[in-house]
């Protein structure tokens, strides 16, 4: 740890990591301007993306599969070359000063970058050594980090014998063992049980309070809602929206009503009725057989008036559900698609958890 | 300042990576055992099958001792070729598991990754060569040039093995595919061994094989090994072998370095 503290670039452990130590333009931990990535085959993964992430911020990158999330992360962690645009991490150009950027960052990708033949402790110790920590200090630090990630009991177990969830935690631990300033996590909660995910969010919050910047991609919208300071929504290689979860939710309305109408013939009249109600922000008509989704400022006051007006027109409502707006709605509005069902929060956790534990591994 | 720190630990990083690679060989010894067993089995089998060759006037005129002694250098080189193949497989495993990415985004020079690989390969190859030579001694072979000759044989073969390892590593880095690395490496391994005087003295080989062998660095190492085993040291032969090894390194190693640089697109 002592080596890490002596590094000017590291400010995760020092309370006076003041702006005096850095030029003002480095207040942004990540700056991306007009980032374009066209793969050799001609596929455009990123079509001009711009955003910046402040130091200490938890920034969530949301988007459907194939939207370019992983491409962006791989460019920022120096694994992939951009086609054009500006990318800076910690004030350093990612391509020209890759060496400095690598000093600052930690990364956990979707592949689990853990050596199966090494123990948990050895994996983390190697991570420390790779970042310039002497062996003894790296080993001590590995012990501390194992504790943080509830892996202390597995310290001397070879990674191959760990359960899927534990390996995932070890991978995340490896991204953070060297005290990075900016942590990149590509879908970090995939494969984690609910308890571990909660612990991870708490840890990320703690890191962020101490000045570490966290950049993560996720498809778990509720989590991004709860844990991220700001989120960006990516669709087809373009950023469609950046803002705090709160701002984004307000934009789609305070809540939503999901209505099923008894008779398909009433769909068009129903839409006409909705158009006349003042505090409805937007109506998602849906295809025949699908419910109507009505965005409103306040679902609890709007529900009765909607029912009343529909009733006055003789339109029968089979069911009505009301909910506060979530990032799901924002996502739906801007990308035009719902995240795939198995990617939605609860389903994914339980199936992921089951497959991890059904794999027959010990622990 | 962090650059200074990185420089101070340069040596430990390659050593740490080398130790990690060796540890993997020890903990998952299947492949390494196979690359040791194959030459050992061949040593026993071929030394029996071709035993009669040693009694032919042509062989005897050349001054070699037993066929076993004649065969040892080829089998030592074979084990190194196999280990070189496994080096490439280890690299493709690292790519598949995401370990390579971990290394690539670490603030270390690319050459350290390569150095870690070379250290582990060299140590493994030296130990394997020693085991094969030891087995041959137990079977009754003698090294005419003594300890110095034995060590020269092992070191020369190890240098060849490490240089050759660039080829499977190159395939692994370019294809990122373990099967292709295995198939490509194996396809090359046996011709490299057979296009040498490993099994028959050079004068007994067909003309075209002798022509190919003159461009095959393994042939130089094996011939020198046979000299050291049975005939005594020949400085002219030693120098030719060193030149051949130098040329191999000059050609192959930069290729592997280039491939490792381009591993991040």
Interface residues (C-beta under 8 A of the other chain):
Chain A: X3 X6 X7 X8 X9 X40 X77 X78 X79 X80 X81 X99 X100 X102 X103 X105 X107 X109 X111 X112 X113 X114 X115 X116 X117 X118 X122 X126 X127 X129 X130 X131 X132 X134 X135 X158 X171 X174
Chain B: X1 X2 X3 X5 X6 X8 X9 X12 X13 X16 X20 X23 X24 X27 X28 X97 X98 X99 X101 X102 X103 X104 X105 X106 X107 X108 X264 X265
